[in-house]
Amino acid sequence: MTSDTLPVLPPKRLEEQPFGTAYVYPYDSQHGVSISMPNWKSMIDYFEESDQWRDDHIEWCYPRFFVNRPIRKLAQAAFERLTIANDGSMACLLFPTVTFARDCARYIAKEHPEVTVEIVQFRSPGDRNESVARVLSFAGFAMAVFPNEVKRSAMMFWSYVGGGLTTRHASFAIDYLDYLEATSSNKRIEIVPPKPVSSLSTPSWVLDVDATAMHVRSTIAKLSTPESPSLPAITAEHVALYPTGMSAITHASEAIQAVAATSTVVAFGWIYDETIHNLKNGPWEKFIGYKRGTEQDLQDLTRRLRAGERIGALFCEVPSNVFLSVMPLQRLRALADEYQFVIACDDTVNGFINLDLMPYVDVMLTSLTKIFSGASDVTGGSLIVNPASRHYSALQSALQARYETSIVFPLDVQALQRNSRHVRWRAQRCNANALAVARMLHDHPLVERLNYPFYDESLAVYHSLMRQPKEGGQSEGAVAAGYGMVMSVVFRNAAIAQQFYDTLNMPKGSSFGTNFTIAVPFALLVHYFNRPQVAAHGLPEHIIRISVGLEDVEDIKAAIQEALAKCDGKKGRPGARGVKLGETKL
């Protein structure tokens, strides 16, 4: 530990907060990406209550799950510029580019072909001087306007694609809204013309936009470069930034399908629900899913390929969220080389640090919201095309054909740069803390199963992929690799899980990879409306994901032990809601 790492190190363990507030550390941020869900009932209320209830009770929420207040404030102001009455009949979503807004319209049209979605663009007027135009260009945004009755479909796009306007963008744009020119696909909409302006003060960050983005891309490149000197180093030109990790995944899927020889995609192993949705509902014609990525699954995939079936791409997570198992990447790579398909790997749980995955994948996808940032106050995603891939040129061309730098707001990139300064040190400390917590939980009598790489059946594969820094390697400033900060706990029964969660006095809510320890009932958060289906594949409703942070490890363990001590292993508290292990709730 050094003096410059102290600002990201919580002086004491963070405690639970009221529902709907944000967990952020360091505290000086005005933006949050993790909603507090302090008890089991609050998890259920989040999904069962009305939209208006959520709007009234939530200060901050994970941005893909919810439209946060700064964005709603800008949307209302934009409606006033468009002279659209606030009578509840119309709704809108805001995006950084017209492309995202049009994609939203097409998504809505799949379920509601009878509905017309209006696309409105707020942009810098063409007659402004260069300095004014530059400031206003960053304030610009697009909106999709639609009848309120199709809002559910629009919100599905917002959640699954992850391209919505960020709160920093909205907070900046609202100060310049009256100076922006607006154009609409509906010529009947009356638009208030922009106010004239001859000069604007230029925020200091505007001068550093390109340098800041280059710094973040270069940092990611250094972290992801393979250890072997025989493989090409990753450079900033191989890295593209996106507003969220899911946005990076969506764009990768589209680009890979555009150049693939066949339109069949495979999801191998447990993969985040939104990724599966995008693969099934994106440009691919056929989807093949292997839920757990077992040896039997690998044999079945091999059999298909040898029988003549061809696939264009295979998507996987390493380690998987939430089972924390590791796919046999070396064997998958051998199949990909033989049958010429693309491997796209989401390494968000790994966060670049512990595993050397680049030698085995063609495309690396990462949510920068997690360990790369750590502060829980900004979203971001990255996409790396491996320069050693035989598909490199085709994939890069397909990605660049659609890429727009304006999809990522500069102040979000600035936050990523600031937050990522100590990512190696943070990862190493979290590795050590998490291993200590896992050892404490592994043989606990109330725990049915602990999912953590150190205790997983795939440990040998994990070890074969671990970074091994040695003299002459390419990675800069490498630290000792570990087993990550994320684990999940399946308790003996649902009542114990609920008692544990309700009494645990630490941050509880969405996200992981944070500077602070945070827990959440994963199946409720991610699979609330398809819990019976995922339970059939071994994901019970009462699984608790724990992301271990930077706090003093004895303080973390004490909080968990205190919650465990309050659990009754023989019977649950009266009125406990949930299901027993193995049951399916109907």
N, C-alpha and C positions, 0 to 999 in steps of 0.2 A: 504494500500500500504506500502511495506517495501523497504529498499534499495536494496535488492537482486532481487526484481521484476522490478526495473527500466530498466534493459537491454532489456526487452521484451516490454516495454511501449513506443510507438512512441512519441517523444517529441512534434510533431505536426502532423496534418493529412497528410498522404501521398497524392501526387498529381498524375494525370495521366501521363503515360510515353509513348514513341513512340511504335508503333506496333512491336511486336516480342520480346520485352525486358521482363525481369522477375521482378515480384513484390516479394521482399523478405524482411522480417524484423525479427530479426536484420539484418543489411546490410552486415555483415562480411562473409556470406556464398558465396561459389563459385558455388553453384548449385541452380537451380530454378525449381519450378513445376507449376508456374502460368504465362501464357503468357498475355502480355498486348494487349487488343483489345480496343483501345481508342474510337472508334466510330462505328456506324452501318455498314458503308461501309467496315471497316476492318474485321468485322465479316463475311460478305459475301465474301470478297476477300479470306479469309482463306480457304473457302470451294471451291470456284470457280476457283482459280488460279492453276497453274501447280505445280507438286511436286518440280520441280527445283526452281520455284519462292519462294515456302515456305522455301526450304533449304537455299536460298540466303537471305531471309528477316527475318527469325526467329532465334533469339539467344537462346531462351529457350521457351519450351512449356510444357503443361501437359504431363507427360511421356507416358501415354497410348495412347495419340493421335498422337504422333510424335516421330521420332528417333532423339534425340538431338545430337549436334555436337560432344561431346566427344565419343559417341558410334559410330558415323559415322567414326571418325578418327581411332578408334581401328579396325573397320571393314575393312577399307582400308589397314591398316598395316597387318591385318590377311590375306587378299587376297594376299599381297606380299609374305608372308611366304608360301602360298599355290601355288605361281606362277600362279595365276589366272589373266588373262589380265583385265585391267580396261577399257574395250571397251563398257561398258553399256549393254552387253548381259546377264550378271549374276548379281544377287543381293543376299543379305543375311540379316538375322536378328540374333542378338546375345542374348544368354540366360545364366543364371547362371548355369544351369544343362543340361545334355544330355536329361533328361526326358522331359523338356520343349521343347527342339529342336525337339524331335521326335513327341511330340504332335502337334507342328506346322506343321510338315511334313504330319501328318495324316489329319489335318484340310485342308491343301492345296489339298490333294488327294480327298477330298469329291467333290470339284468343278473341279479339274483337275486330274483325275485318270491317264492320259497319261504322267504326268510329274514326273520325278524322282527328289527328294529332297535329297541332300547330307548332311549328318550329320558329322560335324567336331568337335572334342573335343581338346581343348588346356588344358593340365594338367601338373602337376609336374612330371618330369621324375623319374622313380623308383630308379635310382642309386644315388640320391642326399642324403646328410646327413640330419639328422632330422630337424635341424634348418632351412636349406635352403628349404627343402621339405615343411615345415609348411608355410613359407612365400609364396612360389610358389603355394601352394594349394589354398590360398585365391585369387591369381591372375587368376586362371583357369576359363574357361568359355567354352560354346559350341556355335556352329553356325549352322544355317540351310541355305544351299546354294541352290538357285533355279533360273530358268530363269526369267529375268526381267518382262516378260509378265504376270506372276502370282503374282507379288508383291502386288497387291490389296488384294488378298485372304490372303496372309501372313500378311499384315497389319491389316486385320480384326481380325486375331488371336491375334496379338500384342495388339490391343485395347480391345477386348472382354475378353481375359483371364488375361491380366495384369501380365505376368510373364517375361517380357523382362529385359535385363541387365540394371542396373541403371548407372547413370553417374558417381557416386563415384566408382563403380566397374570398369567401363571402364577406368577412369582416373588412377586408381591404376594398372590395368592389363597392360596397354600399356607400362609402365616402365619395366615390366618383360617379355614381350611377347617373346623376343628372347631366353629366357631361358626355355620356356615351350615346352613340347613335344606335337606334333600334330598327331592325328590319324583321318582317314577319312573312311567313309563307302564306298567311291569310291576309289578303290585301284589304279586307273589310275591317280589320282591327285598327282602331284609331290610336295613333302613337303620339305622345307628347314629344315635340322636338327637343334635342339637347340644348342645354344652356351654353352660350358662347364662353370661351375661356382662352385667354392669350398666353397664360403662363401658369405653371404648377410647380411647386417645390418637388424636387426629385428625391425620393427616399434613398438613403445611402446604399441600401442593399441592391438597388436596381443596377448599380455600377458593377456589382460582383456576381451577377446571375450566372454567367457562363463559367466563371472560375469556380464558383461554389458547386455547380453541377459536376464539373470535371473532377473536383476533389472527392466528391462522394463516389463517383464512378471509379476513380482510381483506387479508393480505399476498398471497394468491393472487389476490384480486380486483384489486388494484392492478397486479400483474404481467401479468394477462391482459386488462386493459382496452384496447380498440382505440385506435389513435392518432387517428382522425378524431373531432373534436368533434361531428360530426353524428350519431354513434352513441351510444347510452346507455352510461354507464360500468358496469362490473361492480362489484357490491357484495357484501358478505359473504352477503346473503340469497340470492344466486344460486349460492353455492358449498356443496357438501355434501362431507363428509369420509368416507372409507372406510378399512378396515384395510389394503388393498392397492390398487394400480392395477387389478389384474385383477378385484377385487371391484367397483370402480366401473364397469368395462366390463360385467360381468355384470348389474348392476342397471340400467345404462343400456339394455342390450339388451332386458331384460324390460319396462321402462317404455315404451320406444319401440314395441315390438310391441303393447302393450296399447292404444295410442291410434292405431296406424297403420291406414290405410284398407285396406291389403292386407298379407298375411303373407309377403312376399318380401323378403329382405335381400340386399344386395350387399356383398362385400368387394372393395375396389378397391385394387390394388397389393399389395406384399409386406407382410403383416401377421403379427404375432407368432402363433406356433402355437396358444397357449392361447385367444387371441381367436377364431381360426377355429373351434376345437373348440366354444367356447361358442355361436357363431352357428349352427353346424351342428346342435348337440344341444340348443339352447335352445327357446324357444317358437315360433320361426319355422317355417313350413311348407315354405318353399323357400329354398334358398341358391344364389346365383350368385357364383362367384369369378373375379376377374381377377387372376392371380398377380402380374403386373409393372406393371399400370396403364399400359400403353403407349398410343400414339396409336391403334393398331388396336383396343385394348380400349375406349377412349373412343368410337370410332366405332361399335363393336358395341353398346355400351350405349345410345348415342343411337338407333341403328336399332331396337333393341328397344322403346324408349319411344315412338318415333314410330309403330311398328307396333301400339301399343295395350297392350303389356305394362306393368304398373305395379309399382312397388316401394315398400316402406314406409320403408326406410332404406338408407343407404350408409355403410359404415364404412371408414376409411382411417387411415394413419399418416403424419405429416408432421414431419420426414423419416422414411422407413421404416427400420426396424431389421431388416436389417443392410446393405441396399444403399445407404442414405442418399440415395435419390432423393426428389424432391418431386412430389406429385400436382398436376395442374392444377386447383387449388381454385377459381379464378375460373370456369372453364368448368363444373366440377361444380356450383358454386353456381347458375349460370344454368339448368342442367338441373333442379336441385332446385326452383327457383322456378317453373319452367314446369310441372313434373309433380308438385309438392307432396310430395316425400319429404324425410326428415330426413337431414342429414349429421352423423355422429358422428365426430369426429377425435381420435385419440390423438396428443398432441404431446409425449410423454415425452422423446424424443430432443431436441426443441427446448427443452423445459423452460421455456416461457413467454417466454424472453428474446429470442431472435434474430428470430423471425417474428411478424408481426401476423396471426394466423389467425382471430381471433374474428369479423371481418366476414363470413366465408365459411362458418361452421359453425353448427349449431343446438345441438350438445352438444360440449363440450370435455372430454376425459378425460386424466388425467395420473397417472403413478406418482410420488408424492412421495418414494419411496425413493431416487430417482436424484439429479439435480443439485439439486433443491430442498433435500434434506437434505445430501448430500455425504459425511457422516461414515461411512456404511455401517453404521449401528447401529440403524436403525429402518425399519419399512415404513409406507406410507401411500398413499392415493390420493385424488384429488379429481375431482369431477364438476361442471361448470358448465353450466347451461342459459342460453343466450344470451337476454337480455331483449328483443333485437330480433327474435328468431325468431317467425314466425307461429304456431309450435307451442308457444310458451312456456307458456301457461296449462295446456294439456293435459298437457305433459310434467312440469311442476312438480307438478301434482296427482297424476299417476301415481307419481312418485318419492316424494313425501311420504306417500302412502298406505301405503307399506311401510317407510319409513325409520325406523330406531331409533338414537338417539344412542349407545346403549350398545354398538354394534358397534365403536366406536373407543375404545380404552382411554386414559384421560387422561394417563398417563405417557408414552405414545407421542406424543400430541399435544404434550406439553411438550418432548419431544426434538425434534420437528419445528420447534417454535418456536425453540428454542435453535440448532439447526443451520442454519436458514434465514436467520439474521440478515445474512449477507454474500452472499446468493445472487447478486445482480447483479455484485458484484466478482469472485466466484469464476467466474461464467460468462464474464465478459470476459477474465480471465486464461487460463482454459482455452481459449477461442476462439483467442487469440493463440498459445498453446503448440501447440495441435492443428494450426493452419495451418502452423506451422514444421515440425512432424513430417511432415505430409502432403507438403509441398514436398520434403522430404528423401527420402521413399519413392516419390514419383510416378514418377520416371524411373530408379529403381534396377534394375539388370540382373536381380536375382533376383525382381522383382515382376512378375507377369503383369497384375494389375489392382488399382488402388486405388479403393475406393469412398469418396468424400467429397464433400459438396455442392459444394465449390469446383471439382471436376473432373468433376462429373456432367453428363450431357446436359441435365438439367433446371435448370441454373444460372440461365437467364433467368427461369424461374418462381420460383426461390428469391429472386432479386433483387427480383422484383415483390412478394414477400411480406415482405421484410425490414423491420424496424422502422426508421423514419426520424424520430427525435426532433426536434421543432422547437418553436419558441416557440408557446405556445397549445395544445400537445397535452395529452392527458389523463393520460398515464403519468407517474408520479412518479419522479424520480431516474433517468431512463433512461440507459443506457450505450450505447456504440457497438455495434451488432449485428455478429455474426460468423457463422461457418459451423459452429459447434458443436464439441464435444469428442470425438465418436465417429467412427471410421473403421473400415473393414475391408480386409484385405489378402489377396489371392489370390496365392500364390507360384507360381513356374514349375512346381513339382511338389510332390507330397505329402511327399517326403523332406526337401525344403528347409523346408517349413512345420513339420515335426516337429522338425528340428534347431534351427530358430529358436526355437520355443516352449520346447523343453527347456533351451536355454542362456540364454534371456532371464532376467536377474536383476532382476526386479521383480514386484510382485503379479500373480498369475495365478489367475483363477477367475471366479465368477459376478458379475453386476451391472455397472453402468456409471454414469457421472455422479458418480464418487467424487472426493474431494479428492486422491486419489493416482492415478497411472496404473496401469491394470489391463488385462490382455489375456486372451483366452480363445478356443479353437477353437469358434466359434459353432455350427457344424452339429453337432458332437459334443454340445455342452451342451444344445441345444434340440431337435435332431432325431435323436438317437442311434438311435432305433428306426425311423425312416422316412428314413434317409439316402439310399437309392436314389431315392425319390420326389422329394425336394427337389433332388437333384443333377440330375435331368432338367429342372428349372426354373432351372438356372444357379447353384445354391448348392452348391459342392463341399465335400467333407468337410474339406478343409484350408484353409478360410477362417479367418483370425484377426481377431477384433474387438479393437480397441484403443481404450480410453477414456483420453484424455490428461488428466492432473491438473494440480495447482497447483505442482508442484516446479519448480525451475530448469530452463528448457527445454533448456539445453545438457547438463544431467545426464540428462534424459530421452532426448535424441538420442544421447548417448554410450552409454547402455545398449542402445538398439536397434541402433546401429552395431556395438557389440561382438558382439551376437548374430548379426548378419548376417555379420560377418567370419568367424565360426566355421562358417558354412554352406558346403557344397561344392555349387556350382551344377551340377557335372557328374554327380555320383553321390551317392546317399544313403548314410547310415551303414548298416552291416549290420543286418538284422533290422527295418528301419523298417517301421511298419505304416501302411497307408493306401491311397489310390488315386491314380493320375495324374489330372491335370486332364482332365475330360471323361469319365473312366471311371465306371462304376457298380459299387460293391462289392456283391456278392451274398451 
